[in-house]
Amino acid sequence: MSVMTKRPLAVAGALVAVGIVVVLLQPGPPEAECVPEGTPSSGFVDSDRDCPISQESWAEISEWRSLPKPFRILGALLVLAGVVMAGVAVVVGRRRGDAEASGP
């Protein structure tokens, strides 16, 4: 493998690695706030703590679920760019290798 092929592959690998890290850095949903039994709640239950969730807390969680996740989008784009770059580097490297082998 030539230096002209190794460098783009290294950059492609770095893009994929950074993309994965960016996806993992996406913050999680807001913490559910429980309400005492008998008080008005959202009708949903926090399965971890087995308690009813407040209406305000459920509104925050619902809003978080409906919003786009920019870290995940950016991470997916970086991974895609890395995979495409690796594919192009391999194809170009093979074509250059064929051209050099059949040269004068």
N, C-alpha and C positions, 0 to 999 in steps of 0.2 A: 504494500500500500504506500502510495506516495504521500509526501507532505501536503500536496494539494487536496488529497482526499481525507487525510487525518484531521486537519484543522476544521473543516466543516462538520465532520462527524463529532468532534469534541464540542463544538459550539451547539450542535443539535442535542447532544447529550446534556449539556448544561441547560438548554432551554426546557427540555423535558423535566429535569430535576427541579428547576426553579418553578415550573408549572405545578408540579406535584406539591411542593412546599407551599405555594400560594393557595392551592385548594385546601390544604390542611390548616391554613391560618384563618379560614373563614370562621368568624365568631358564631357561636351556637345561639339557640333561641333564648329569649329572656326567661329568667327563673319564674316558675309559677308560684303565686302567693296564695296560700291556703286561707280559708275563712273558717271561723268556728261553726260547729254544727248548729243548725237552726237559723242562721243568718242567710240573707239572699246570696246566691252564688250563680255562676254561669251555667250550671248544669253539667259541667265537666269535672272529672276527678283526676287528680295527680296520682298516677299509678305507683310512683316511687314512694310517696308518703301516705297514700290512701286517704286523701282529704279533698273536699270540694275546693275548686279554684274560683277566685273572685272574678267578677265581671270585668274589671279593669285589667287584671292580669291576663285573662283570656283574650281581651281585645288586643293587647300588646303581642301576644303569641300569634294570634291570627294574622295581624298585620305583618309580623316578621315572616311568616310562612308565605304570604302573598307577594312580598317584594322580591325583585330580582337579587340574586346573590353575586355582587361584582367580583369577589375573590374567586368564586368558582368559575365564572365566565372567563376572567382573565387567565386563570390557571389552565382551563381547557384550551384556550387559544394558544397559549405558550406550548403546551404539549403537542397540539396539532402542528404548530410551526416547526417544532423540533423534529417531529416524525417526517414531515414533508421535506425539510432540509436534509435529513439523513437519507431519505430516498433519492433525492436529487444528487447528493454527493456520491452515492454508490453508483448510480447510473452514469454520471459524468466521469467518475473514476474508471469505470469499466470501459467506457468509450475511448477515453484517453489512453488507457492501457492497450486496447486493441489497435489504436492508431500508431502508438509507439512501437508495438510488436511488428506491424506490417510496414513500418517505415524503412528508409534506405539503409 
